[in-house]
Amino acid sequence: MSKQYINVNGVNLHYISKGQGDLMLFLHGFPDFSHIWRHQIDEFSNDFHTVALDLRGYNLSEKPSGLESYEIDVLVTGEQESAGHSLIATRNMYKN
């Protein structure tokens, strides 16, 4: 399992990934973090490129100050951008 960081909207998000193929993205809820998905990652990484994020403010991801950093549109935009980065990284990694 690989541990890495991705910068999304100026915030460094920690994630773990494993496997190859189409992206399968795991997002945790409160109060968990990426580790909660370890069993699913082990199982699905046989057929997919699995990625589990530590959402902003959790575990090893950055913890921006101010409530505005945690408003729903900021969070949703960040997760959409994370998925886009993951898809691009996956495509580039497996290009012929």
Backbone atoms as SQL, in Angstrom:
CREATE TABLE atoms (id INTEGER PRIMARY KEY, chain TEXT, resi INTEGER, resn TEXT, atom TEXT, x REAL, y REAL, z REAL);
INSERT INTO atoms VALUES
  (1, 'A', 1, 'MET', 'N', 0.853, -1.168, 0.000),
  (2, 'A', 1, 'MET', 'CA', 0.000, 0.000, 0.000),
  (3, 'A', 1, 'MET', 'C', 0.899, 1.231, 0.000),
  (4, 'A', 2, 'SER', 'N', 0.631, 2.152, -0.896),
  (5, 'A', 2, 'SER', 'CA', 1.420, 3.363, -1.056),
  (6, 'A', 2, 'SER', 'C', 0.770, 4.518, -0.295),
  (7, 'A', 3, 'LYS', 'N', 1.585, 5.302, 0.418),
  (8, 'A', 3, 'LYS', 'CA', 1.088, 6.490, 1.128),
  (9, 'A', 3, 'LYS', 'C', 1.660, 7.708, 0.444),
  (10, 'A', 4, 'GLN', 'N', 0.765, 8.641, 0.049),
  (11, 'A', 4, 'GLN', 'CA', 1.193, 9.810, -0.701),
  (12, 'A', 4, 'GLN', 'C', 0.350, 11.021, -0.316),
  (13, 'A', 5, 'TYR', 'N', 0.710, 12.169, -0.923),
  (14, 'A', 5, 'TYR', 'CA', -0.033, 13.410, -0.713),
  (15, 'A', 5, 'TYR', 'C', -0.406, 14.004, -2.057),
  (16, 'A', 6, 'ILE', 'N', -1.523, 14.713, -2.075),
  (17, 'A', 6, 'ILE', 'CA', -1.959, 15.433, -3.256),
  (18, 'A', 6, 'ILE', 'C', -2.406, 16.820, -2.793),
  (19, 'A', 7, 'ASN', 'N', -2.059, 17.856, -3.555),
  (20, 'A', 7, 'ASN', 'CA', -2.467, 19.207, -3.201),
  (21, 'A', 7, 'ASN', 'C', -3.752, 19.542, -3.941),
  (22, 'A', 8, 'VAL', 'N', -4.799, 19.821, -3.174),
  (23, 'A', 8, 'VAL', 'CA', -6.110, 20.147, -3.737),
  (24, 'A', 8, 'VAL', 'C', -6.558, 21.486, -3.158),
  (25, 'A', 9, 'ASN', 'N', -6.723, 22.465, -4.039),
  (26, 'A', 9, 'ASN', 'CA', -7.148, 23.808, -3.614),
  (27, 'A', 9, 'ASN', 'C', -6.247, 24.365, -2.510),
  (28, 'A', 10, 'GLY', 'N', -4.937, 24.113, -2.626),
  (29, 'A', 10, 'GLY', 'CA', -3.989, 24.651, -1.662),
  (30, 'A', 10, 'GLY', 'C', -3.887, 23.873, -0.366),
  (31, 'A', 11, 'VAL', 'N', -4.527, 22.716, -0.271),
  (32, 'A', 11, 'VAL', 'CA', -4.498, 21.894, 0.944),
  (33, 'A', 11, 'VAL', 'C', -3.889, 20.546, 0.592),
  (34, 'A', 12, 'ASN', 'N', -2.878, 20.124, 1.355),
  (35, 'A', 12, 'ASN', 'CA', -2.256, 18.817, 1.133),
  (36, 'A', 12, 'ASN', 'C', -3.093, 17.729, 1.793),
  (37, 'A', 13, 'LEU', 'N', -3.584, 16.817, 0.955),
  (38, 'A', 13, 'LEU', 'CA', -4.393, 15.700, 1.441),
  (39, 'A', 13, 'LEU', 'C', -3.578, 14.421, 1.364),
  (40, 'A', 14, 'HIS', 'N', -3.583, 13.682, 2.446),
  (41, 'A', 14, 'HIS', 'CA', -2.904, 12.391, 2.501),
  (42, 'A', 14, 'HIS', 'C', -3.832, 11.326, 1.940),
  (43, 'A', 15, 'TYR', 'N', -3.256, 10.351, 1.236),
  (44, 'A', 15, 'TYR', 'CA', -4.066, 9.234, 0.753),
  (45, 'A', 15, 'TYR', 'C', -3.238, 7.973, 0.688),
  (46, 'A', 16, 'ILE', 'N', -3.918, 6.852, 0.717),
  (47, 'A', 16, 'ILE', 'CA', -3.277, 5.556, 0.511),
  (48, 'A', 16, 'ILE', 'C', -3.859, 4.958, -0.762),
  (49, 'A', 17, 'SER', 'N', -3.029, 4.219, -1.483),
  (50, 'A', 17, 'SER', 'CA', -3.516, 3.615, -2.723),
  (51, 'A', 17, 'SER', 'C', -2.849, 2.262, -2.934),
  (52, 'A', 18, 'LYS', 'N', -3.528, 1.466, -3.742),
  (53, 'A', 18, 'LYS', 'CA', -3.027, 0.123, -4.043),
  (54, 'A', 18, 'LYS', 'C', -3.754, -0.388, -5.279),
  (55, 'A', 19, 'GLY', 'N', -3.062, -1.151, -6.091),
  (56, 'A', 19, 'GLY', 'CA', -3.686, -1.815, -7.226),
  (57, 'A', 19, 'GLY', 'C', -3.562, -1.045, -8.521),
  (58, 'A', 20, 'GLN', 'N', -4.121, -1.646, -9.564),
  (59, 'A', 20, 'GLN', 'CA', -4.110, -1.083, -10.908),
  (60, 'A', 20, 'GLN', 'C', -5.494, -1.244, -11.519),
  (61, 'A', 21, 'GLY', 'N', -5.754, -0.433, -12.535),
  (62, 'A', 21, 'GLY', 'CA', -7.035, -0.526, -13.231),
  (63, 'A', 21, 'GLY', 'C', -7.851, 0.725, -13.034),
  (64, 'A', 22, 'ASP', 'N', -9.164, 0.591, -13.182),
  (65, 'A', 22, 'ASP', 'CA', -10.071, 1.723, -12.991),
  (66, 'A', 22, 'ASP', 'C', -10.035, 2.175, -11.538),
  (67, 'A', 23, 'LEU', 'N', -10.267, 3.466, -11.342),
  (68, 'A', 23, 'LEU', 'CA', -10.227, 4.063, -10.008),
  (69, 'A', 23, 'LEU', 'C', -11.439, 3.649, -9.172),
  (70, 'A', 24, 'MET', 'N', -11.170, 3.279, -7.921),
  (71, 'A', 24, 'MET', 'CA', -12.206, 3.095, -6.908),
  (72, 'A', 24, 'MET', 'C', -11.798, 3.982, -5.737),
  (73, 'A', 25, 'LEU', 'N', -12.569, 5.045, -5.489),
  (74, 'A', 25, 'LEU', 'CA', -12.232, 6.051, -4.491),
  (75, 'A', 25, 'LEU', 'C', -13.043, 5.814, -3.225),
  (76, 'A', 26, 'PHE', 'N', -12.360, 5.802, -2.080),
  (77, 'A', 26, 'PHE', 'CA', -12.997, 5.603, -0.778),
  (78, 'A', 26, 'PHE', 'C', -12.918, 6.906, 0.013),
  (79, 'A', 27, 'LEU', 'N', -14.053, 7.372, 0.514),
  (80, 'A', 27, 'LEU', 'CA', -14.125, 8.579, 1.339),
  (81, 'A', 27, 'LEU', 'C', -14.723, 8.210, 2.692),
  (82, 'A', 28, 'HIS', 'N', -14.049, 8.601, 3.748),
  (83, 'A', 28, 'HIS', 'CA', -14.507, 8.264, 5.099),
  (84, 'A', 28, 'HIS', 'C', -15.488, 9.307, 5.623),
  (85, 'A', 29, 'GLY', 'N', -16.144, 8.972, 6.714),
  (86, 'A', 29, 'GLY', 'CA', -17.031, 9.901, 7.409),
  (87, 'A', 29, 'GLY', 'C', -16.425, 10.288, 8.752),
  (88, 'A', 30, 'PHE', 'N', -17.145, 11.088, 9.505),
  (89, 'A', 30, 'PHE', 'CA', -16.699, 11.522, 10.830),
  (90, 'A', 30, 'PHE', 'C', -16.889, 10.373, 11.808),
  (91, 'A', 31, 'PRO', 'N', -15.963, 10.095, 12.645),
  (92, 'A', 31, 'PRO', 'CA', -14.648, 10.674, 12.894),
  (93, 'A', 31, 'PRO', 'C', -13.507, 9.810, 12.337),
  (94, 'A', 32, 'ASP', 'N', -13.763, 9.031, 11.322),
  (95, 'A', 32, 'ASP', 'CA', -12.778, 8.084, 10.795),
  (96, 'A', 32, 'ASP', 'C', -11.729, 8.759, 9.906),
  (97, 'A', 33, 'PHE', 'N', -10.850, 7.942, 9.329),
  (98, 'A', 33, 'PHE', 'CA', -9.870, 8.402, 8.348),
  (99, 'A', 33, 'PHE', 'C', -9.573, 7.251, 7.409),
  (100, 'A', 34, 'SER', 'N', -8.643, 7.420, 6.483),
  (101, 'A', 34, 'SER', 'CA', -8.413, 6.464, 5.387),
  (102, 'A', 34, 'SER', 'C', -8.205, 5.023, 5.856),
  (103, 'A', 35, 'HIS', 'N', -7.621, 4.849, 7.008),
  (104, 'A', 35, 'HIS', 'CA', -7.310, 3.503, 7.516),
  (105, 'A', 35, 'HIS', 'C', -8.563, 2.624, 7.649),
  (106, 'A', 36, 'ILE', 'N', -9.718, 3.238, 7.815),
  (107, 'A', 36, 'ILE', 'CA', -10.974, 2.493, 7.975),
  (108, 'A', 36, 'ILE', 'C', -11.252, 1.592, 6.767),
  (109, 'A', 37, 'TRP', 'N', -10.673, 1.947, 5.592),
  (110, 'A', 37, 'TRP', 'CA', -10.926, 1.224, 4.348),
  (111, 'A', 37, 'TRP', 'C', -9.876, 0.154, 4.044),
  (112, 'A', 38, 'ARG', 'N', -8.960, -0.138, 4.952),
  (113, 'A', 38, 'ARG', 'CA', -7.830, -1.040, 4.660),
  (114, 'A', 38, 'ARG', 'C', -8.261, -2.420, 4.162),
  (115, 'A', 39, 'HIS', 'N', -9.305, -2.977, 4.728),
  (116, 'A', 39, 'HIS', 'CA', -9.752, -4.315, 4.302),
  (117, 'A', 39, 'HIS', 'C', -10.368, -4.266, 2.902),
  (118, 'A', 40, 'GLN', 'N', -11.139, -3.222, 2.631),
  (119, 'A', 40, 'GLN', 'CA', -11.726, -3.075, 1.299),
  (120, 'A', 40, 'GLN', 'C', -10.638, -2.817, 0.257),
  (121, 'A', 41, 'ILE', 'N', -9.634, -2.026, 0.614),
  (122, 'A', 41, 'ILE', 'CA', -8.520, -1.754, -0.305),
  (123, 'A', 41, 'ILE', 'C', -7.805, -3.052, -0.648),
  (124, 'A', 42, 'ASP', 'N', -7.513, -3.861, 0.360),
  (125, 'A', 42, 'ASP', 'CA', -6.854, -5.150, 0.095),
  (126, 'A', 42, 'ASP', 'C', -7.694, -6.021, -0.835),
  (127, 'A', 43, 'GLU', 'N', -8.977, -6.047, -0.620),
  (128, 'A', 43, 'GLU', 'CA', -9.865, -6.880, -1.439),
  (129, 'A', 43, 'GLU', 'C', -10.004, -6.350, -2.864),
  (130, 'A', 44, 'PHE', 'N', -10.329, -5.080, -3.018),
  (131, 'A', 44, 'PHE', 'CA', -10.639, -4.534, -4.340),
  (132, 'A', 44, 'PHE', 'C', -9.410, -4.172, -5.169),
  (133, 'A', 45, 'SER', 'N', -8.244, -4.080, -4.536),
  (134, 'A', 45, 'SER', 'CA', -7.041, -3.702, -5.285),
  (135, 'A', 45, 'SER', 'C', -6.599, -4.791, -6.262),
  (136, 'A', 46, 'ASN', 'N', -7.177, -5.967, -6.184),
  (137, 'A', 46, 'ASN', 'CA', -6.883, -7.018, -7.166),
  (138, 'A', 46, 'ASN', 'C', -7.420, -6.647, -8.549),
  (139, 'A', 47, 'ASP', 'N', -8.481, -5.840, -8.579),
  (140, 'A', 47, 'ASP', 'CA', -9.135, -5.491, -9.840),
  (141, 'A', 47, 'ASP', 'C', -9.195, -3.992, -10.127),
  (142, 'A', 48, 'PHE', 'N', -8.883, -3.157, -9.131),
  (143, 'A', 48, 'PHE', 'CA', -9.020, -1.711, -9.270),
  (144, 'A', 48, 'PHE', 'C', -7.803, -0.987, -8.706),
  (145, 'A', 49, 'HIS', 'N', -7.642, 0.271, -9.127),
  (146, 'A', 49, 'HIS', 'CA', -6.696, 1.175, -8.477),
  (147, 'A', 49, 'HIS', 'C', -7.476, 1.821, -7.341),
  (148, 'A', 50, 'THR', 'N', -7.263, 1.376, -6.120),
  (149, 'A', 50, 'THR', 'CA', -8.015, 1.851, -4.971),
  (150, 'A', 50, 'THR', 'C', -7.291, 3.024, -4.324),
  (151, 'A', 51, 'VAL', 'N', -8.044, 4.041, -3.958),
  (152, 'A', 51, 'VAL', 'CA', -7.510, 5.235, -3.315),
  (153, 'A', 51, 'VAL', 'C', -8.428, 5.601, -2.154),
  (154, 'A', 52, 'ALA', 'N', -7.839, 5.781, -0.962),
  (155, 'A', 52, 'ALA', 'CA', -8.598, 6.230, 0.209),
  (156, 'A', 52, 'ALA', 'C', -7.970, 7.523, 0.721),
  (157, 'A', 53, 'LEU', 'N', -8.750, 8.586, 0.715),
  (158, 'A', 53, 'LEU', 'CA', -8.279, 9.900, 1.155),
  (159, 'A', 53, 'LEU', 'C', -8.473, 10.096, 2.643),
  (160, 'A', 54, 'ASP', 'N', -7.559, 10.861, 3.244),
  (161, 'A', 54, 'ASP', 'CA', -7.826, 11.483, 4.532),
  (162, 'A', 54, 'ASP', 'C', -8.393, 12.847, 4.165),
  (163, 'A', 55, 'LEU', 'N', -9.651, 13.080, 4.440),
  (164, 'A', 55, 'LEU', 'CA', -10.280, 14.343, 4.084),
  (165, 'A', 55, 'LEU', 'C', -9.620, 15.500, 4.835),
  (166, 'A', 56, 'ARG', 'N', -9.806, 16.705, 4.332),
  (167, 'A', 56, 'ARG', 'CA', -9.172, 17.872, 4.957),
  (168, 'A', 56, 'ARG', 'C', -9.551, 17.933, 6.427),
  (169, 'A', 57, 'GLY', 'N', -8.517, 18.152, 7.257),
  (170, 'A', 57, 'GLY', 'CA', -8.725, 18.238, 8.694),
  (171, 'A', 57, 'GLY', 'C', -8.616, 16.916, 9.434),
  (172, 'A', 58, 'TYR', 'N', -8.429, 15.820, 8.719),
  (173, 'A', 58, 'TYR', 'CA', -8.373, 14.501, 9.349),
  (174, 'A', 58, 'TYR', 'C', -6.987, 13.880, 9.224),
  (175, 'A', 59, 'ASN', 'N', -6.590, 13.157, 10.251),
  (176, 'A', 59, 'ASN', 'CA', -5.386, 12.327, 10.276),
  (177, 'A', 59, 'ASN', 'C', -4.176, 13.089, 9.736),
  (178, 'A', 60, 'LEU', 'N', -3.558, 12.643, 8.639),
  (179, 'A', 60, 'LEU', 'CA', -2.322, 13.228, 8.134),
  (180, 'A', 60, 'LEU', 'C', -2.538, 14.336, 7.104),
  (181, 'A', 61, 'SER', 'N', -3.786, 14.613, 6.739),
  (182, 'A', 61, 'SER', 'CA', -4.073, 15.718, 5.832),
  (183, 'A', 61, 'SER', 'C', -3.970, 17.041, 6.585),
  (184, 'A', 62, 'GLU', 'N', -3.725, 18.115, 5.812),
  (185, 'A', 62, 'GLU', 'CA', -3.642, 19.437, 6.433),
  (186, 'A', 62, 'GLU', 'C', -4.957, 19.817, 7.091),
  (187, 'A', 63, 'LYS', 'N', -4.830, 20.688, 8.084),
  (188, 'A', 63, 'LYS', 'CA', -5.982, 21.133, 8.856),
  (189, 'A', 63, 'LYS', 'C', -6.080, 22.656, 8.750),
  (190, 'A', 64, 'PRO', 'N', -6.692, 23.151, 7.657),
  (191, 'A', 64, 'PRO', 'CA', -6.807, 24.599, 7.500),
  (192, 'A', 64, 'PRO', 'C', -7.630, 25.213, 8.630),
  (193, 'A', 65, 'SER', 'N', -7.286, 26.449, 8.979),
  (194, 'A', 65, 'SER', 'CA', -8.037, 27.124, 10.037),
  (195, 'A', 65, 'SER', 'C', -9.252, 27.826, 9.436),
  (196, 'A', 66, 'GLY', 'N', -10.183, 28.141, 10.277),
  (197, 'A', 66, 'GLY', 'CA', -11.368, 28.881, 9.861),
  (198, 'A', 66, 'GLY', 'C', -12.496, 27.984, 9.405),
  (199, 'A', 67, 'LEU', 'N', -13.682, 28.289, 9.858),
  (200, 'A', 67, 'LEU', 'CA', -14.862, 27.488, 9.506),
  (201, 'A', 67, 'LEU', 'C', -15.148, 27.489, 8.007),
  (202, 'A', 68, 'GLU', 'N', -14.808, 28.597, 7.317),
  (203, 'A', 68, 'GLU', 'CA', -15.077, 28.675, 5.878),
  (204, 'A', 68, 'GLU', 'C', -14.310, 27.596, 5.107),
  (205, 'A', 69, 'SER', 'N', -13.227, 27.082, 5.661),
  (206, 'A', 69, 'SER', 'CA', -12.456, 26.020, 5.005),
  (207, 'A', 69, 'SER', 'C', -13.192, 24.684, 5.009),
  (208, 'A', 70, 'TYR', 'N', -14.266, 24.593, 5.803),
  (209, 'A', 70, 'TYR', 'CA', -14.985, 23.333, 5.953),
  (210, 'A', 70, 'TYR', 'C', -16.443, 23.434, 5.496),
  (211, 'A', 71, 'GLU', 'N', -16.773, 24.508, 4.762),
  (212, 'A', 71, 'GLU', 'CA', -18.123, 24.631, 4.220),
  (213, 'A', 71, 'GLU', 'C', -18.338, 23.570, 3.153),
  (214, 'A', 72, 'ILE', 'N', -19.564, 23.131, 2.996),
  (215, 'A', 72, 'ILE', 'CA', -19.873, 21.980, 2.143),
  (216, 'A', 72, 'ILE', 'C', -19.397, 22.162, 0.703),
  (217, 'A', 73, 'ASP', 'N', -19.571, 23.379, 0.131),
  (218, 'A', 73, 'ASP', 'CA', -19.140, 23.523, -1.274),
  (219, 'A', 73, 'ASP', 'C', -17.629, 23.426, -1.404),
  (220, 'A', 74, 'VAL', 'N', -16.896, 23.887, -0.400),
  (221, 'A', 74, 'VAL', 'CA', -15.429, 23.774, -0.415),
  (222, 'A', 74, 'VAL', 'C', -15.037, 22.303, -0.327),
  (223, 'A', 75, 'LEU', 'N', -15.700, 21.568, 0.555),
  (224, 'A', 75, 'LEU', 'CA', -15.387, 20.145, 0.727),
  (225, 'A', 75, 'LEU', 'C', -15.720, 19.344, -0.535),
  (226, 'A', 76, 'VAL', 'N', -16.897, 19.580, -1.101),
  (227, 'A', 76, 'VAL', 'CA', -17.318, 18.830, -2.294),
  (228, 'A', 76, 'VAL', 'C', -16.404, 19.138, -3.473),
  (229, 'A', 77, 'THR', 'N', -16.089, 20.417, -3.673),
  (230, 'A', 77, 'THR', 'CA', -15.185, 20.791, -4.767),
  (231, 'A', 77, 'THR', 'C', -13.831, 20.123, -4.580),
  (232, 'A', 78, 'GLY', 'N', -13.344, 20.095, -3.361),
  (233, 'A', 78, 'GLY', 'CA', -12.060, 19.453, -3.076),
  (234, 'A', 78, 'GLY', 'C', -12.068, 17.972, -3.390),
  (235, 'A', 79, 'GLU', 'N', -13.147, 17.293, -3.035),
  (236, 'A', 79, 'GLU', 'CA', -13.215, 15.849, -3.292),
  (237, 'A', 79, 'GLU', 'C', -13.364, 15.578, -4.786),
  (238, 'A', 80, 'GLN', 'N', -14.112, 16.414, -5.478),
  (239, 'A', 80, 'GLN', 'CA', -14.233, 16.244, -6.931),
  (240, 'A', 80, 'GLN', 'C', -12.873, 16.442, -7.594),
  (241, 'A', 81, 'GLU', 'N', -12.143, 17.452, -7.143),
  (242, 'A', 81, 'GLU', 'CA', -10.818, 17.702, -7.709),
  (243, 'A', 81, 'GLU', 'C', -9.862, 16.555, -7.374),
  (244, 'A', 82, 'SER', 'N', -9.969, 16.008, -6.171),
  (245, 'A', 82, 'SER', 'CA', -9.137, 14.857, -5.787),
  (246, 'A', 82, 'SER', 'C', -9.384, 13.680, -6.709),
  (247, 'A', 83, 'ALA', 'N', -10.647, 13.419, -6.981),
  (248, 'A', 83, 'ALA', 'CA', -10.988, 12.312, -7.879),
  (249, 'A', 83, 'ALA', 'C', -10.407, 12.570, -9.260),
  (250, 'A', 84, 'GLY', 'N', -10.480, 13.809, -9.733),
  (251, 'A', 84, 'GLY', 'CA', -9.915, 14.161, -11.031),
  (252, 'A', 84, 'GLY', 'C', -8.413, 13.953, -11.064),
  (253, 'A', 85, 'HIS', 'N', -7.708, 14.360, -10.006),
  (254, 'A', 85, 'HIS', 'CA', -6.260, 14.147, -9.919),
  (255, 'A', 85, 'HIS', 'C', -5.942, 12.661, -9.927),
  (256, 'A', 86, 'SER', 'N', -6.721, 11.886, -9.200),
  (257, 'A', 86, 'SER', 'CA', -6.477, 10.445, -9.125),
  (258, 'A', 86, 'SER', 'C', -6.672, 9.789, -10.481),
  (259, 'A', 87, 'LEU', 'N', -7.725, 10.216, -11.197),
  (260, 'A', 87, 'LEU', 'CA', -7.965, 9.653, -12.530),
  (261, 'A', 87, 'LEU', 'C', -6.829, 10.004, -13.486),
  (262, 'A', 88, 'ILE', 'N', -6.360, 11.251, -13.430),
  (263, 'A', 88, 'ILE', 'CA', -5.257, 11.664, -14.296),
  (264, 'A', 88, 'ILE', 'C', -3.995, 10.882, -13.950),
  (265, 'A', 89, 'ALA', 'N', -3.702, 10.744, -12.678),
  (266, 'A', 89, 'ALA', 'CA', -2.513, 9.996, -12.254),
  (267, 'A', 89, 'ALA', 'C', -2.613, 8.545, -12.709),
  (268, 'A', 90, 'THR', 'N', -3.802, 7.965, -12.588),
  (269, 'A', 90, 'THR', 'CA', -3.997, 6.581, -13.014),
  (270, 'A', 90, 'THR', 'C', -3.774, 6.449, -14.516),
  (271, 'A', 91, 'ARG', 'N', -4.352, 7.360, -15.283),
  (272, 'A', 91, 'ARG', 'CA', -4.192, 7.295, -16.749),
  (273, 'A', 91, 'ARG', 'C', -2.717, 7.438, -17.126),
  (274, 'A', 92, 'ASN', 'N', -2.018, 8.393, -16.513),
  (275, 'A', 92, 'ASN', 'CA', -0.614, 8.623, -16.849),
  (276, 'A', 92, 'ASN', 'C', 0.261, 7.444, -16.428),
  (277, 'A', 93, 'MET', 'N', -0.069, 6.817, -15.315),
  (278, 'A', 93, 'MET', 'CA', 0.737, 5.713, -14.820),
  (279, 'A', 93, 'MET', 'C', 0.666, 4.499, -15.748),
  (280, 'A', 94, 'TYR', 'N', -0.467, 4.290, -16.389),
  (281, 'A', 94, 'TYR', 'CA', -0.657, 3.086, -17.177),
  (282, 'A', 94, 'TYR', 'C', -0.690, 3.342, -18.682),
  (283, 'A', 95, 'LYS', 'N', -0.265, 4.548, -19.089),
  (284, 'A', 95, 'LYS', 'CA', -0.212, 4.864, -20.521),
  (285, 'A', 95, 'LYS', 'C', 0.821, 3.997, -21.218),
  (286, 'A', 96, 'ASN', 'N', 0.531, 3.603, -22.453),
  (287, 'A', 96, 'ASN', 'CA', 1.511, 2.828, -23.235),
  (288, 'A', 96, 'ASN', 'C', 2.460, 3.750, -23.934);
